[in-house]
Amino acid sequence: MADQATIIDFVGASMRGLEASGRILLSPTEQQVADKLMLRLDNALQTMVAELERVASCQQDAPVIDGLDELPPFEAFCLGLKHIGDSLLPNLVGEYIAFCEDEQVPKGPLSWIISARADAFVAYLLQIAQVHGLAFENAPKAVGKSEQIALATLGANLRTRMQLEMNSLS
C-alpha cells in the first residue's frame, strides 16, 4: 500500500507529459496567473480526494446508486467510481471556470492546466479501482476477464466524461 501513487503524483505525471509535448511558454505575468490557478485546482483536487477517503473509510454515508446490488462486487465498485467521476469532474471544471471569471482571463489559454488535473483525477480513480476493487469480501482475488472489462469500461466512461467537460470550455 505504501507504493500507491497519490493524486499529486498523478498531477506531476500529467504535467510532465504536457511539458514533453512542448506547451507554450508563459510571460512572468501569465505564469503568476497560471500558478494561482494551479494552486486553486490542486486544493480542489485534494479536497475531493479527502472526501473520497472519508467515504471509503465509512466516515460518511456513500451515495445510493441504483443497480449496485445486482452486480458483482468489483463491477459495483467500478460503477460507484464512475458515479463519483461523473459528479466530481464537472465540479473540478467548474472551479476552473470560476477562476477564469474571477480573474477575468479567457478560458482557452490555460485549459492545459485543467486538462492535466482532470486527467490526473481519472488516473487516480482508475488506480483506486485496481488497488481497492479486489479487496472486497466475495470479490475475485485476481483480475480476470470480467474485471478487465469493468476496468476498461470505467476508463472509457471517465475519459468520455472528462472530454465532455473539456469540450464545454470552448
C-alpha positions, 0 to 999 in steps of 0.5 A: 500500500505504501507504493500507491501513487497519490493524486499529486503524483498523478498531477506531476505525471500529467504535467510532465507529459504536457511539458514533453509535448512542448506547451507554450511558454508563459510571460512572468505575468501569465505564469503568476496567473497560471500558478494561482490557478494551479494552486486553486485546482490542486486544493480542489483536487485534494479536497475531493480526494479527502472526501473520497477517503472519508467515504471509503473509510465509512466516515460518511454515508456513500451515495445510493446508486441504483443497480449496485446490488445486482452486480458483482462486487468489483463491477459495483465498485467500478460503477460507484467510481464512475458515479463519483467521476461523473459528479466530481469532474464537472465540479473540478471544471467548474472551479476552473471556470470560476477562476477564469471569471474571477480573474477575468482571463479567457478560458482557452489559454490555460485549459492545459492546466485543467486538462492535466488535473482532470486527467490526473483525477481519472488516473487516480480513480482508475488506480483506486479501482485496481488497488481497492476493487479486489479487496472486497469480501466475495470479490475475485482475488485476481483480475480476470476477464470480467474485471478487465472489462469493468476496468476498461469500461470505467476508463472509457466512461471517465475519459468520455466524461472528462472530454465532455467537460473539456469540450464545454470550455470552448 
